[in-house]
Amino acid sequence: MTAPAPLDPREAPARARRMWAQYLADERAEAAVYHRLARTRTGGEREILEQLEAAERRHERHWLDLLGGEPDRMPRARWRMRILTFLAARFGTIFTLALAQLAEARSPYDDDPYATPAMRADERIHHEVVRGLAARSRRRLSGTFRAAVFGANDGLVSNLALVMGIGATGVSGSFVLFSGIAGLLAGALSMGAGEYVSVKSQRELLDATHPGGYADAHLPDLDLDQNELALVYRTRGLGEEAAQEKARAVLRGAHAGGASAATGPIDTHEVVGGAWRAAISSFCFFATGAIIPVLPWIFGLSGVAAVAVALALVGVALLVTGGTVGLLSGASPLPRALRQLAIGFGAAAVTYVLGLAFGVSVA
C-alpha cells in the first residue's frame, strides 16, 4: 500500500519532483500523439482521439500544478513516447495505436502517491479506448495484412529450407540458385491462387449465412400479435422475450410506413478482405520473402559463406515480420519475433540435416 502524499507538494523530495517533470514531458508527448492522429481521422474516431488528447492535457496540468510551473530542466519524453511521436507524424494510425495500446497498459501512476485516483482510472480506461480504436484499424486491414504476413513468412521459411537442404547435398551453387528461383515462382503462384480461393470461398460462405432482405417487403402484412418474425431474431441468438420485443418494434415501424432493416444485410466482410487483394498481396510478399535466402547465390557466393549470409539475412527478416505481428496485435514484439526466428531456423535445420544425409548416401 502506498503512503499518502504530503499536504504541501513543496515538501516532496527532489527525486519526486524530477519524476513529476518526467510525467509532464510524457503527458505532453502523448497528447501530441493523439492530436496528430486526430488530424488524420474524421467523424467519431476523430472525436474520440480529441477527447483522449484533452484527458492527457488534464494530467499535464496536474503535474504542472505540483511543480508550481515549468521546471528549470525539462526532461525528454521516454523513448516509447518518442517512438509514438515519430510514428504518428510519418505512418498510419494502426502502428501508432498498437504502440499506444502497449504504452497505456503500463501506467506508472498505480504506485505513485502523487497521482490522483481519477488519473489512475483514466489510464485504465484509455487502454480500453485505444484497444478499441486499434481493433477498428486491424479489422480494416486484417484480410490483406494476414495474406501479406503469411506470404512473407512462408516465402522466407520455405525457400530458406529449400536452399539449405539442396545446398547441404554438395551440389553446385548454380543448382542451388535455380532451385531457389523455382521455389520462389512455384510458391508465390501457389500462395496467390490459394489465398484467392480461400478468401473467395469464405466470403461466399458468409454471404450464405448472413440474413438477406427476402421478407422485408411483406413486413406490413404481418400481424402484430401472431407472427413468426420473432423466430428470425431467435435464430440470431436473442432470447424469447428479447426477440418478441424486437419483432414488435420492427413491425410497428413497418405498419407506420417507416423504413425497416429487419432482415437485411448486416456485415460487409471487412475482416475477411477482398479475394484479389489477398491473392496479389500474398503473391508479392511471398516472392519478396523467398528472394532473400537466394540473394547470396545471386551475388556469386557459394558454400559456407553463402549459407551464413542467407541465415543472417533471413534471421533479420524473420525478426522483423514476427515483431511486426506482435506490435500490430497489441503485444510485446520481442517474444513474437523470437518465436518466428525459432520456427524458421528450425525448419531450415531439419532440411539441412536431411540434405547432408542425402548427400552422404548419394556419395
C-alpha positions in Angstrom: 0.0 0.0 0.0 1.4 3.4 -1.0 1.9 6.2 1.5 -0.3 9.3 1.3 1.2 12.3 -0.4 2.2 15.3 1.8 -0.4 18.0 2.0 2.1 20.5 0.7 3.8 19.4 -2.6 6.8 21.6 -1.8 7.7 19.1 1.0 8.2 16.4 -1.6 11.8 15.2 -2.1 13.8 16.3 -5.1 13.5 12.8 -6.6 9.7 13.0 -6.6 9.9 16.4 -8.3 12.2 15.0 -11.0 9.6 12.3 -11.6 6.8 14.9 -11.9 8.8 16.6 -14.6 9.2 13.3 -16.4 5.5 12.6 -16.2 4.9 16.2 -17.5 7.1 15.5 -20.6 5.4 12.1 -21.2 1.9 13.5 -21.0 2.7 16.3 -23.4 4.2 13.9 -25.8 1.2 11.6 -25.6 -1.2 14.5 -26.0 0.7 15.5 -29.1 0.4 11.9 -30.5 -3.4 11.9 -30.1 -3.5 15.4 -31.6 -1.6 14.3 -34.7 -3.8 11.1 -35.0 -7.0 13.1 -34.7 -6.0 15.3 -37.7 -5.8 12.1 -39.9 -9.3 10.8 -38.9 -12.8 12.0 -39.3 -16.2 11.6 -37.6 -16.4 9.6 -34.4 -12.8 8.4 -34.4 -11.6 12.0 -34.5 -13.8 13.0 -31.6 -12.5 10.0 -29.5 -8.9 11.0 -30.2 -9.5 14.6 -29.4 -11.1 13.6 -26.0 -8.0 11.4 -25.3 -5.8 14.4 -26.0 -7.9 16.5 -23.6 -7.5 13.9 -20.9 -3.7 13.9 -21.3 -3.8 17.7 -21.1 -5.6 17.4 -17.7 -2.9 15.1 -16.5 -0.3 17.5 -17.8 -1.9 20.3 -15.7 -1.9 18.2 -12.6 1.9 17.7 -12.7 2.5 21.3 -13.7 0.5 22.5 -10.7 2.5 20.2 -8.4 5.7 21.6 -9.8 4.5 25.2 -9.4 5.2 26.0 -13.0 7.6 24.9 -15.7 10.6 23.1 -14.3 14.1 24.6 -14.8 15.2 21.5 -16.6 12.6 19.8 -18.8 13.5 16.2 -19.4 12.9 14.5 -22.8 9.9 12.1 -23.0 10.6 8.5 -22.6 11.8 6.5 -25.6 8.4 4.9 -26.1 6.7 8.3 -26.3 9.3 9.5 -28.8 8.7 6.5 -31.0 5.0 7.1 -30.8 5.5 10.7 -31.9 7.7 9.6 -34.8 5.1 7.1 -36.0 2.2 9.5 -35.6 4.0 12.0 -37.8 5.1 9.6 -40.6 2.9 6.5 -40.6 -0.6 5.3 -40.4 -2.7 5.0 -37.3 -2.5 1.2 -37.0 1.2 1.2 -36.0 0.8 4.2 -33.7 -2.3 2.9 -32.0 -0.8 -0.5 -31.4 2.2 1.1 -29.7 -0.1 3.4 -27.8 -2.1 0.4 -26.6 1.1 -1.0 -25.1 2.0 2.3 -23.6 -1.4 2.8 -21.9 -1.2 -0.7 -20.5 1.9 0.3 -18.4 0.6 3.1 -16.3 3.3 4.5 -13.8 0.6 6.1 -11.7 -0.6 2.9 -9.9 2.2 3.1 -7.4 2.7 6.9 -7.3 1.1 8.5 -4.3 1.0 11.9 -6.0 -1.2 10.7 -8.8 -4.9 11.0 -8.1 -7.3 8.1 -8.2 -9.1 9.7 -11.2 -5.8 9.7 -13.1 -5.2 6.1 -12.4 -8.8 5.3 -13.6 -8.2 7.4 -16.7 -5.2 5.4 -17.7 -7.1 2.1 -17.3 -9.9 3.4 -19.4 -7.5 4.9 -22.0 -6.1 1.5 -22.6 -9.5 0.1 -23.4 -10.4 3.0 -25.7 -7.1 2.8 -27.6 -7.6 -1.0 -27.8 -11.0 -0.4 -29.4 -9.5 2.1 -31.9 -6.7 -0.2 -32.8 -9.2 -3.1 -33.3 -11.0 -1.0 -35.8 -7.9 -0.4 -37.8 -6.9 -4.1 -37.6 -10.3 -5.1 -38.9 -9.9 -2.8 -41.9 -6.6 -4.3 -43.0 -6.9 -7.8 -41.5 -7.6 -9.8 -44.7 -4.9 -8.3 -46.8 -2.5 -8.0 -43.9 -2.9 -11.6 -43.0 -2.1 -12.7 -46.5 0.9 -10.4 -46.6 2.4 -11.6 -43.4 1.8 -15.2 -44.1 3.1 -14.8 -47.6 6.3 -13.1 -46.5 6.9 -15.6 -43.7 6.2 -18.6 -45.9 8.5 -17.3 -48.5 11.3 -16.8 -46.0 10.9 -20.2 -44.3 10.1 -22.4 -47.3 12.8 -21.1 -49.6 15.4 -21.0 -46.8 14.6 -24.6 -46.0 14.8 -25.4 -49.7 18.2 -23.9 -50.4 19.6 -25.2 -47.1 18.5 -28.7 -47.9 19.7 -28.6 -51.5 23.0 -26.9 -50.6 23.8 -29.5 -48.0 23.8 -32.2 -50.6 27.0 -30.7 -52.1 25.6 -29.6 -55.5 27.0 -26.6 -57.3 26.0 -23.0 -56.4 24.2 -22.5 -59.7 22.0 -25.5 -59.0 21.1 -24.1 -55.6 20.3 -20.7 -57.2 18.0 -22.2 -59.9 16.3 -24.3 -57.3 15.7 -21.3 -55.2 14.2 -19.3 -58.1 12.0 -22.2 -59.0 10.8 -22.5 -55.4 10.1 -18.7 -55.4 7.9 -18.9 -58.5 6.1 -22.1 -57.6 5.5 -20.9 -54.0 4.3 -17.4 -55.0 1.9 -18.7 -57.6 0.6 -21.4 -55.2 0.2 -18.8 -52.4 -1.6 -16.3 -54.6 -4.0 -18.9 -56.0 -4.6 -20.4 -52.6 -5.4 -17.1 -51.0 -7.8 -16.2 -53.8 -9.7 -19.5 -53.4 -9.6 -19.3 -49.6 -10.9 -15.7 -49.3 -13.4 -16.1 -52.1 -14.9 -19.3 -50.6 -15.0 -17.6 -47.1 -16.9 -14.6 -48.5 -19.3 -16.9 -50.3 -19.9 -18.9 -47.1 -20.6 -15.7 -45.2 -23.0 -14.5 -47.9 -24.9 -17.7 -47.5 -25.2 -17.4 -43.7 -25.9 -13.7 -43.4 -29.5 -12.5 -43.5 -31.0 -11.1 -46.7 -33.9 -8.8 -47.5 -36.2 -11.6 -48.8 -39.1 -10.8 -46.5 -38.8 -7.1 -45.9 -41.4 -6.0 -48.4 -44.1 -8.1 -46.7 -43.5 -7.0 -43.2 -46.5 -4.6 -43.1 -48.8 -7.6 -43.8 -47.7 -9.5 -40.7 -50.0 -9.5 -37.7 -48.6 -7.6 -34.7 -49.6 -10.4 -32.3 -49.5 -13.5 -34.5 -46.2 -13.6 -36.5 -43.0 -15.5 -36.8 -40.7 -12.5 -37.2 -39.6 -13.2 -33.6 -38.3 -16.5 -34.7 -35.9 -14.7 -37.0 -34.3 -12.9 -34.1 -34.2 -16.1 -32.0 -32.2 -17.8 -34.7 -29.7 -14.9 -34.4 -29.2 -15.6 -30.7 -31.8 -13.4 -28.9 -33.8 -14.9 -26.1 -37.6 -15.4 -26.5 -38.6 -12.1 -24.7 -36.0 -10.0 -26.4 -36.9 -11.5 -29.8 -40.6 -10.7 -29.3 -39.8 -7.2 -28.2 -37.5 -6.6 -31.2 -40.1 -8.1 -33.6 -42.9 -5.9 -32.3 -40.7 -2.8 -32.6 -39.9 -3.6 -36.2 -43.5 -4.4 -37.1 -44.8 -1.1 -35.5 -42.3 0.8 -37.7 -43.3 -1.2 -40.8 -47.0 -0.6 -40.2 -46.3 3.1 -39.7 -44.7 3.2 -43.1 -41.1 3.6 -41.9 -38.1 2.0 -43.4 -37.2 -1.4 -42.0 -34.0 -3.2 -41.7 -35.5 -6.3 -40.2 -33.7 -9.0 -42.2 -31.3 -7.0 -44.4 -27.5 -7.5 -44.7 -25.6 -6.7 -41.5 -22.0 -7.4 -42.5 -19.6 -6.0 -45.1 -16.9 -8.7 -44.7 -14.3 -6.1 -43.8 -12.5 -8.7 -41.6 -12.2 -11.2 -44.5 -10.9 -8.7 -47.1 -11.0 -8.9 -50.8 -10.0 -12.1 -52.7 -7.9 -10.3 -55.4 -6.2 -8.0 -52.8 -5.4 -11.0 -50.7 -4.1 -13.0 -53.7 -1.9 -10.2 -55.0 -0.6 -9.3 -51.6 0.2 -13.0 -50.8 2.0 -13.4 -54.2 4.1 -10.3 -53.9 5.1 -10.8 -50.3 5.9 -14.5 -50.7 8.1 -13.6 -53.6 9.7 -10.8 -51.5 10.4 -13.2 -48.7 11.5 -16.0 -50.9 14.1 -13.9 -52.7 16.0 -13.2 -49.5 17.5 -16.7 -48.9 18.6 -16.8 -52.6 20.5 -13.4 -52.5 23.9 -14.8 -51.6 23.9 -17.2 -54.6 22.6 -14.4 -56.9 25.7 -12.3 -56.0 28.0 -15.2 -56.6 28.6 -16.6 -53.1 28.7 -20.3 -52.5 29.4 -22.9 -49.9 29.6 -22.0 -46.2 29.8 -18.2 -46.9 26.5 -18.3 -48.9 24.8 -20.3 -46.1 26.0 -18.0 -43.4 24.9 -14.8 -45.2 21.5 -16.4 -46.1 20.9 -17.4 -42.5 21.8 -13.8 -41.3 19.5 -12.1 -43.8 16.6 -14.4 -43.2 17.1 -14.2 -39.4 16.8 -10.4 -39.6 13.7 -10.7 -41.8 12.0 -13.2 -39.5 12.6 -11.0 -36.5 11.1 -8.0 -38.4 8.0 -10.0 -39.5 7.5 -11.6 -36.1 8.0 -8.3 -34.3 5.5 -6.5 -36.7 2.8 -9.1 -36.0 3.4 -8.8 -32.3 3.3 -5.0 -32.5 0.1 -4.9 -34.5 -1.6 -7.4 -32.2 -1.0 -5.0 -29.3 1.5 -7.4 -27.6 5.2 -7.2 -26.9 7.0 -7.6 -30.3 10.1 -9.4 -28.9 8.5 -12.8 -28.0 6.8 -13.0 -31.4 10.0 -12.1 -33.2 12.0 -14.8 -31.4 9.2 -17.3 -32.0 9.3 -16.6 -35.7 13.1 -16.9 -35.7 13.0 -20.3 -33.9 10.4 -21.7 -36.3 12.2 -20.6 -39.4 15.6 -21.8 -38.3 14.1 -25.0 -37.0 12.7 -25.8 -40.4 15.9 -24.9 -42.1 17.9 -27.1 -39.7 15.7 -30.1 -40.4 16.1 -29.8 -44.2 19.8 -29.1 -43.9 20.3 -32.3 -41.9 18.3 -34.3 -44.4 20.3 -32.8 -47.2 23.5 -33.8 -45.5 22.2 -37.3 -45.1 21.0 -37.5 -48.6 24.4 -36.2 -49.9 26.3 -38.7 -48.0 24.1 -41.6 -49.2 24.4 -40.4 -52.8 28.2 -40.2 -52.5 
